[in-house]
Amino acid sequence: MAQGRRLNEGAAPRSGRRPRVSEDGTGRRRPLKEEQPSSRPRGLSARAARLLGEQTIDQNQPGTILRDFQTFVDFVGTDGLRTTGQHHLLPHTCLGELNCRMSRPLDVRLRRPQQRSYPNLEGLYLVGRASGLIQARGSGAKGRLVVDEAMRGSWEVLNATERYFTLLEAWLVYARRGMLGKGRGPSRDVLLDCVRLWECIPKKGLRLDQRRPSERYLPGIGTEYHHLALMGMFGLAAVDEGAAVEGQPWRPAEVRRLPWGDAVFTLVSDPDVWMQVTNEAEPGKVVFGRLQGVFGPFYPQWQRNLVVSGPVFRKGVFVFGVSLGNVRRQIALSAKGSLEDLAHGILRAFDFDADHLYCFTYKDRFGAIVNVSHPYCDEPPWTLDVRLGDLPLAAGEAMDFLYDFGDNWLFRVRLDRVDPPAAGFSRPVVLEAHGKAPPQYGREDW
């Protein structure tokens, strides 16, 4: 089989002593004295424990993630980068140039490639959005990717080790498919998917016959090759790309596990770590350092974490354009009002009763999909707890309001503008009404 370049070959670790570790009863691991040579995290081989203590982390090892991510951030730049579509993806006009700036460019021979055509760029985009360093602003033709300047200051004071593990957390802990415009639910399974893939890679490597379409699908990730590209950039795996074919998407030819990857995935697949990751804070709140108790004992230089700037409550009167098919209502409500208030305002404006469950769906400032549900639903967050002033929507952006999970009435709720604070909007006010609302029951006649 023809073989091509590798996304990453890993790097040789530097020499040094191994910090042995054990549980201290709090879920964190602490160094042990030399007279306790047999203690180390369960499932972790002596070789892996030694590698964790000896591996140098810098711009070029154990992978190229730090260098490539900085290239990506610099490419977005202070002025930002125009995006395409409602998901704020990279425009196809810049993909070839950005790919050429990577440490190991991919050979993509498509006439009109998209962001997903370059797994390396899709992976960096995902990590950038999940970290909060790269944010989307505006909508439609005015949509742009920008670097969050407040977070850039926090990023620049981190050392190489702190940056590496920040990006690892952003990928494995906080990345969501919705950030790439895939799926509608707030999926939280990136770590699970990547661990599953890792466990299915034989020690001799996984060879893929590009002549067999079925072998395009990898365990855990399917054809979401950006996870594979990130494994290469993080130095976890060696990925050989196959011979490029004109008009055909990029495909991997072989994947091999690297010792550094074995060590990292052994730790992150530990049940205690699973608990730490799954006990996540509410959607939209990202706090880095969740894996510090796991990897920190091996890397005492990991002292600081990226600080995520908190959302700012916006005062004023929120004016929404709510549409159901061709029927439209404009509704205004104070920023102090909740999504529960807005839901009842929408239903009254369309002459619907409020006897059924409902939920709002929108993207948070990281690009992840958030579902805010009726107070009687099992899963938080609930509409009573989310104020309009806390919504991440910019003027021109929209969210969905799904009412009645049986009949599935889907309203489109667009934020038209935010007016200055004014009296008289503590409850929803209908400013405009266009079209006759459909009957709530007897939909087949509408």
Secondary structure as a PSIPRED ss2 file (coil, helix, strand):
# PSIPRED VFORMAT (PSIPRED V4.0)

   1 M C   1.000  0.000  0.000
   2 A C   1.000  0.000  0.000
   3 Q E   0.000  0.000  1.000
   4 G E   0.000  0.000  1.000
   5 R E   0.000  0.000  1.000
   6 R E   0.000  0.000  1.000
   7 L C   1.000  0.000  0.000
   8 N C   1.000  0.000  0.000
   9 E C   1.000  0.000  0.000
  10 G C   1.000  0.000  0.000
  11 A C   1.000  0.000  0.000
  12 A C   1.000  0.000  0.000
  13 P C   1.000  0.000  0.000
  14 R C   1.000  0.000  0.000
  15 S C   1.000  0.000  0.000
  16 G C   1.000  0.000  0.000
  17 R C   1.000  0.000  0.000
  18 R C   1.000  0.000  0.000
  19 P C   1.000  0.000  0.000
  20 R C   1.000  0.000  0.000
  21 V E   0.000  0.000  1.000
  22 S E   0.000  0.000  1.000
  23 E E   0.000  0.000  1.000
  24 D C   1.000  0.000  0.000
  25 G C   1.000  0.000  0.000
  26 T C   1.000  0.000  0.000
  27 G C   1.000  0.000  0.000
  28 R C   1.000  0.000  0.000
  29 R E   0.000  0.000  1.000
  30 R E   0.000  0.000  1.000
  31 P E   0.000  0.000  1.000
  32 L C   1.000  0.000  0.000
  33 K C   1.000  0.000  0.000
  34 E C   1.000  0.000  0.000
  35 E C   1.000  0.000  0.000
  36 Q C   1.000  0.000  0.000
  37 P C   1.000  0.000  0.000
  38 S C   1.000  0.000  0.000
  39 S C   1.000  0.000  0.000
  40 R C   1.000  0.000  0.000
  41 P C   1.000  0.000  0.000
  42 R C   1.000  0.000  0.000
  43 G C   1.000  0.000  0.000
  44 L C   1.000  0.000  0.000
  45 S C   1.000  0.000  0.000
  46 A H   0.000  1.000  0.000
  47 R H   0.000  1.000  0.000
  48 A H   0.000  1.000  0.000
  49 A H   0.000  1.000  0.000
  50 R H   0.000  1.000  0.000
  51 L H   0.000  1.000  0.000
  52 L H   0.000  1.000  0.000
  53 G H   0.000  1.000  0.000
  54 E H   0.000  1.000  0.000
  55 Q C   1.000  0.000  0.000
  56 T C   1.000  0.000  0.000
  57 I C   1.000  0.000  0.000
  58 D C   1.000  0.000  0.000
  59 Q C   1.000  0.000  0.000
  60 N C   1.000  0.000  0.000
  61 Q C   1.000  0.000  0.000
  62 P C   1.000  0.000  0.000
  63 G C   1.000  0.000  0.000
  64 T C   1.000  0.000  0.000
  65 I H   0.000  1.000  0.000
  66 L H   0.000  1.000  0.000
  67 R H   0.000  1.000  0.000
  68 D H   0.000  1.000  0.000
  69 F H   0.000  1.000  0.000
  70 Q H   0.000  1.000  0.000
  71 T H   0.000  1.000  0.000
  72 F H   0.000  1.000  0.000
  73 V H   0.000  1.000  0.000
  74 D H   0.000  1.000  0.000
  75 F H   0.000  1.000  0.000
  76 V H   0.000  1.000  0.000
  77 G C   1.000  0.000  0.000
  78 T C   1.000  0.000  0.000
  79 D C   1.000  0.000  0.000
  80 G C   1.000  0.000  0.000
  81 L E   0.000  0.000  1.000
  82 R E   0.000  0.000  1.000
  83 T C   1.000  0.000  0.000
  84 T E   0.000  0.000  1.000
  85 G C   1.000  0.000  0.000
  86 Q C   1.000  0.000  0.000
  87 H C   1.000  0.000  0.000
  88 H C   1.000  0.000  0.000
  89 L E   0.000  0.000  1.000
  90 L C   1.000  0.000  0.000
  91 P C   1.000  0.000  0.000
  92 H H   0.000  1.000  0.000
  93 T H   0.000  1.000  0.000
  94 C H   0.000  1.000  0.000
  95 L H   0.000  1.000  0.000
  96 G H   0.000  1.000  0.000
  97 E H   0.000  1.000  0.000
  98 L H   0.000  1.000  0.000
  99 N H   0.000  1.000  0.000
 100 C H   0.000  1.000  0.000
 101 R C   1.000  0.000  0.000
 102 M C   1.000  0.000  0.000
 103 S C   1.000  0.000  0.000
 104 R C   1.000  0.000  0.000
 105 P C   1.000  0.000  0.000
 106 L C   1.000  0.000  0.000
 107 D C   1.000  0.000  0.000
 108 V C   1.000  0.000  0.000
 109 R C   1.000  0.000  0.000
 110 L C   1.000  0.000  0.000
 111 R C   1.000  0.000  0.000
 112 R C   1.000  0.000  0.000
 113 P C   1.000  0.000  0.000
 114 Q C   1.000  0.000  0.000
 115 Q H   0.000  1.000  0.000
 116 R H   0.000  1.000  0.000
 117 S H   0.000  1.000  0.000
 118 Y C   1.000  0.000  0.000
 119 P H   0.000  1.000  0.000
 120 N H   0.000  1.000  0.000
 121 L H   0.000  1.000  0.000
 122 E H   0.000  1.000  0.000
 123 G H   0.000  1.000  0.000
 124 L H   0.000  1.000  0.000
 125 Y H   0.000  1.000  0.000
 126 L H   0.000  1.000  0.000
 127 V H   0.000  1.000  0.000
 128 G H   0.000  1.000  0.000
 129 R H   0.000  1.000  0.000
 130 A H   0.000  1.000  0.000
 131 S H   0.000  1.000  0.000
 132 G C   1.000  0.000  0.000
 133 L C   1.000  0.000  0.000
 134 I E   0.000  0.000  1.000
 135 Q E   0.000  0.000  1.000
 136 A E   0.000  0.000  1.000
 137 R E   0.000  0.000  1.000
 138 G C   1.000  0.000  0.000
 139 S C   1.000  0.000  0.000
 140 G H   0.000  1.000  0.000
 141 A H   0.000  1.000  0.000
 142 K H   0.000  1.000  0.000
 143 G C   1.000  0.000  0.000
 144 R E   0.000  0.000  1.000
 145 L E   0.000  0.000  1.000
 146 V E   0.000  0.000  1.000
 147 V E   0.000  0.000  1.000
 148 D C   1.000  0.000  0.000
 149 E H   0.000  1.000  0.000
 150 A H   0.000  1.000  0.000
 151 M H   0.000  1.000  0.000
 152 R H   0.000  1.000  0.000
 153 G H   0.000  1.000  0.000
 154 S H   0.000  1.000  0.000
 155 W H   0.000  1.000  0.000
 156 E H   0.000  1.000  0.000
 157 V C   1.000  0.000  0.000
 158 L C   1.000  0.000  0.000
 159 N C   1.000  0.000  0.000
 160 A H   0.000  1.000  0.000
 161 T H   0.000  1.000  0.000
 162 E H   0.000  1.000  0.000
 163 R H   0.000  1.000  0.000
 164 Y H   0.000  1.000  0.000
 165 F H   0.000  1.000  0.000
 166 T H   0.000  1.000  0.000
 167 L H   0.000  1.000  0.000
 168 L H   0.000  1.000  0.000
 169 E H   0.000  1.000  0.000
 170 A H   0.000  1.000  0.000
 171 W H   0.000  1.000  0.000
 172 L H   0.000  1.000  0.000
 173 V H   0.000  1.000  0.000
 174 Y H   0.000  1.000  0.000
 175 A C   1.000  0.000  0.000
 176 R C   1.000  0.000  0.000
 177 R H   0.000  1.000  0.000
 178 G H   0.000  1.000  0.000
 179 M H   0.000  1.000  0.000
 180 L H   0.000  1.000  0.000
 181 G C   1.000  0.000  0.000
 182 K C   1.000  0.000  0.000
 183 G C   1.000  0.000  0.000
 184 R C   1.000  0.000  0.000
 185 G C   1.000  0.000  0.000
 186 P C   1.000  0.000  0.000
 187 S C   1.000  0.000  0.000
 188 R C   1.000  0.000  0.000
 189 D C   1.000  0.000  0.000
 190 V H   0.000  1.000  0.000
 191 L H   0.000  1.000  0.000
 192 L H   0.000  1.000  0.000
 193 D H   0.000  1.000  0.000
 194 C H   0.000  1.000  0.000
 195 V H   0.000  1.000  0.000
 196 R H   0.000  1.000  0.000
 197 L H   0.000  1.000  0.000
 198 W H   0.000  1.000  0.000
 199 E H   0.000  1.000  0.000
 200 C C   1.000  0.000  0.000
 201 I C   1.000  0.000  0.000
 202 P C   1.000  0.000  0.000
 203 K C   1.000  0.000  0.000
 204 K C   1.000  0.000  0.000
 205 G C   1.000  0.000  0.000
 206 L E   0.000  0.000  1.000
 207 R E   0.000  0.000  1.000
 208 L C   1.000  0.000  0.000
 209 D C   1.000  0.000  0.000
 210 Q C   1.000  0.000  0.000
 211 R C   1.000  0.000  0.000
 212 R C   1.000  0.000  0.000
 213 P H   0.000  1.000  0.000
 214 S H   0.000  1.000  0.000
 215 E H   0.000  1.000  0.000
 216 R H   0.000  1.000  0.000
 217 Y C   1.000  0.000  0.000
 218 L E   0.000  0.000  1.000
 219 P C   1.000  0.000  0.000
 220 G C   1.000  0.000  0.000
 221 I C   1.000  0.000  0.000
 222 G E   0.000  0.000  1.000
 223 T C   1.000  0.000  0.000
 224 E C   1.000  0.000  0.000
 225 Y C   1.000  0.000  0.000
 226 H H   0.000  1.000  0.000
 227 H H   0.000  1.000  0.000
 228 L H   0.000  1.000  0.000
 229 A H   0.000  1.000  0.000
 230 L H   0.000  1.000  0.000
 231 M H   0.000  1.000  0.000
 232 G H   0.000  1.000  0.000
 233 M H   0.000  1.000  0.000
 234 F C   1.000  0.000  0.000
 235 G C   1.000  0.000  0.000
 236 L C   1.000  0.000  0.000
 237 A E   0.000  0.000  1.000
 238 A E   0.000  0.000  1.000
 239 V E   0.000  0.000  1.000
 240 D E   0.000  0.000  1.000
 241 E E   0.000  0.000  1.000
 242 G E   0.000  0.000  1.000
 243 A C   1.000  0.000  0.000
 244 A C   1.000  0.000  0.000
 245 V C   1.000  0.000  0.000
 246 E C   1.000  0.000  0.000
 247 G C   1.000  0.000  0.000
 248 Q C   1.000  0.000  0.000
 249 P C   1.000  0.000  0.000
 250 W C   1.000  0.000  0.000
 251 R C   1.000  0.000  0.000
 252 P E   0.000  0.000  1.000
 253 A E   0.000  0.000  1.000
 254 E E   0.000  0.000  1.000
 255 V E   0.000  0.000  1.000
 256 R E   0.000  0.000  1.000
 257 R E   0.000  0.000  1.000
 258 L C   1.000  0.000  0.000
 259 P H   0.000  1.000  0.000
 260 W H   0.000  1.000  0.000
 261 G H   0.000  1.000  0.000
 262 D H   0.000  1.000  0.000
 263 A H   0.000  1.000  0.000
 264 V H   0.000  1.000  0.000
 265 F H   0.000  1.000  0.000
 266 T H   0.000  1.000  0.000
 267 L H   0.000  1.000  0.000
 268 V H   0.000  1.000  0.000
 269 S C   1.000  0.000  0.000
 270 D C   1.000  0.000  0.000
 271 P H   0.000  1.000  0.000
 272 D H   0.000  1.000  0.000
 273 V H   0.000  1.000  0.000
 274 W H   0.000  1.000  0.000
 275 M H   0.000  1.000  0.000
 276 Q H   0.000  1.000  0.000
 277 V H   0.000  1.000  0.000
 278 T H   0.000  1.000  0.000
 279 N C   1.000  0.000  0.000
 280 E C   1.000  0.000  0.000
 281 A C   1.000  0.000  0.000
 282 E C   1.000  0.000  0.000
 283 P C   1.000  0.000  0.000
 284 G C   1.000  0.000  0.000
 285 K C   1.000  0.000  0.000
 286 V C   1.000  0.000  0.000
 287 V C   1.000  0.000  0.000
 288 F C   1.000  0.000  0.000
 289 G C   1.000  0.000  0.000
 290 R C   1.000  0.000  0.000
 291 L C   1.000  0.000  0.000
 292 Q H   0.000  1.000  0.000
 293 G H   0.000  1.000  0.000
 294 V H   0.000  1.000  0.000
 295 F H   0.000  1.000  0.000
 296 G H   0.000  1.000  0.000
 297 P H   0.000  1.000  0.000
 298 F H   0.000  1.000  0.000
 299 Y C   1.000  0.000  0.000
 300 P C   1.000  0.000  0.000
 301 Q C   1.000  0.000  0.000
 302 W C   1.000  0.000  0.000
 303 Q C   1.000  0.000  0.000
 304 R C   1.000  0.000  0.000
 305 N C   1.000  0.000  0.000
 306 L C   1.000  0.000  0.000
 307 V C   1.000  0.000  0.000
 308 V C   1.000  0.000  0.000
 309 S C   1.000  0.000  0.000
 310 G C   1.000  0.000  0.000
 311 P C   1.000  0.000  0.000
 312 V C   1.000  0.000  0.000
 313 F C   1.000  0.000  0.000
 314 R C   1.000  0.000  0.000
 315 K C   1.000  0.000  0.000
 316 G C   1.000  0.000  0.000
 317 V E   0.000  0.000  1.000
 318 F E   0.000  0.000  1.000
 319 V E   0.000  0.000  1.000
 320 F E   0.000  0.000  1.000
 321 G E   0.000  0.000  1.000
 322 V E   0.000  0.000  1.000
 323 S E   0.000  0.000  1.000
 324 L E   0.000  0.000  1.000
 325 G C   1.000  0.000  0.000
 326 N C   1.000  0.000  0.000
 327 V E   0.000  0.000  1.000
 328 R E   0.000  0.000  1.000
 329 R E   0.000  0.000  1.000
 330 Q E   0.000  0.000  1.000
 331 I E   0.000  0.000  1.000
 332 A E   0.000  0.000  1.000
 333 L E   0.000  0.000  1.000
 334 S E   0.000  0.000  1.000
 335 A C   1.000  0.000  0.000
 336 K C   1.000  0.000  0.000
 337 G C   1.000  0.000  0.000
 338 S E   0.000  0.000  1.000
 339 L H   0.000  1.000  0.000
 340 E H   0.000  1.000  0.000
 341 D H   0.000  1.000  0.000
 342 L H   0.000  1.000  0.000
 343 A H   0.000  1.000  0.000
 344 H H   0.000  1.000  0.000
 345 G H   0.000  1.000  0.000
 346 I H   0.000  1.000  0.000
 347 L H   0.000  1.000  0.000
 348 R H   0.000  1.000  0.000
 349 A H   0.000  1.000  0.000
 350 F C   1.000  0.000  0.000
 351 D C   1.000  0.000  0.000
 352 F C   1.000  0.000  0.000
 353 D C   1.000  0.000  0.000
 354 A C   1.000  0.000  0.000
 355 D C   1.000  0.000  0.000
 356 H C   1.000  0.000  0.000
 357 L C   1.000  0.000  0.000
 358 Y E   0.000  0.000  1.000
 359 C E   0.000  0.000  1.000
 360 F E   0.000  0.000  1.000
 361 T E   0.000  0.000  1.000
 362 Y E   0.000  0.000  1.000
 363 K E   0.000  0.000  1.000
 364 D C   1.000  0.000  0.000
 365 R C   1.000  0.000  0.000
 366 F C   1.000  0.000  0.000
 367 G C   1.000  0.000  0.000
 368 A C   1.000  0.000  0.000
 369 I E   0.000  0.000  1.000
 370 V E   0.000  0.000  1.000
 371 N E   0.000  0.000  1.000
 372 V E   0.000  0.000  1.000
 373 S E   0.000  0.000  1.000
 374 H C   1.000  0.000  0.000
 375 P C   1.000  0.000  0.000
 376 Y C   1.000  0.000  0.000
 377 C C   1.000  0.000  0.000
 378 D C   1.000  0.000  0.000
 379 E C   1.000  0.000  0.000
 380 P C   1.000  0.000  0.000
 381 P C   1.000  0.000  0.000
 382 W E   0.000  0.000  1.000
 383 T H   0.000  1.000  0.000
 384 L H   0.000  1.000  0.000
 385 D H   0.000  1.000  0.000
 386 V C   1.000  0.000  0.000
 387 R E   0.000  0.000  1.000
 388 L H   0.000  1.000  0.000
 389 G H   0.000  1.000  0.000
 390 D H   0.000  1.000  0.000
 391 L C   1.000  0.000  0.000
 392 P C   1.000  0.000  0.000
 393 L C   1.000  0.000  0.000
 394 A C   1.000  0.000  0.000
 395 A C   1.000  0.000  0.000
 396 G C   1.000  0.000  0.000
 397 E C   1.000  0.000  0.000
 398 A E   0.000  0.000  1.000
 399 M E   0.000  0.000  1.000
 400 D E   0.000  0.000  1.000
 401 F E   0.000  0.000  1.000
 402 L E   0.000  0.000  1.000
 403 Y E   0.000  0.000  1.000
 404 D C   1.000  0.000  0.000
 405 F C   1.000  0.000  0.000
 406 G C   1.000  0.000  0.000
 407 D C   1.000  0.000  0.000
 408 N C   1.000  0.000  0.000
 409 W E   0.000  0.000  1.000
 410 L E   0.000  0.000  1.000
 411 F E   0.000  0.000  1.000
 412 R E   0.000  0.000  1.000
 413 V E   0.000  0.000  1.000
 414 R E   0.000  0.000  1.000
 415 L E   0.000  0.000  1.000
 416 D E   0.000  0.000  1.000
 417 R E   0.000  0.000  1.000
 418 V E   0.000  0.000  1.000
 419 D E   0.000  0.000  1.000
 420 P C   1.000  0.000  0.000
 421 P C   1.000  0.000  0.000
 422 A C   1.000  0.000  0.000
 423 A C   1.000  0.000  0.000
 424 G C   1.000  0.000  0.000
 425 F C   1.000  0.000  0.000
 426 S C   1.000  0.000  0.000
 427 R C   1.000  0.000  0.000
 428 P C   1.000  0.000  0.000
 429 V E   0.000  0.000  1.000
 430 V E   0.000  0.000  1.000
 431 L E   0.000  0.000  1.000
 432 E E   0.000  0.000  1.000
 433 A E   0.000  0.000  1.000
 434 H E   0.000  0.000  1.000
 435 G C   1.000  0.000  0.000
 436 K C   1.000  0.000  0.000
 437 A C   1.000  0.000  0.000
 438 P C   1.000  0.000  0.000
 439 P C   1.000  0.000  0.000
 440 Q C   1.000  0.000  0.000
 441 Y C   1.000  0.000  0.000
 442 G C   1.000  0.000  0.000
 443 R H   0.000  1.000  0.000
 444 E H   0.000  1.000  0.000
 445 D H   0.000  1.000  0.000
 446 W C   1.000  0.000  0.000
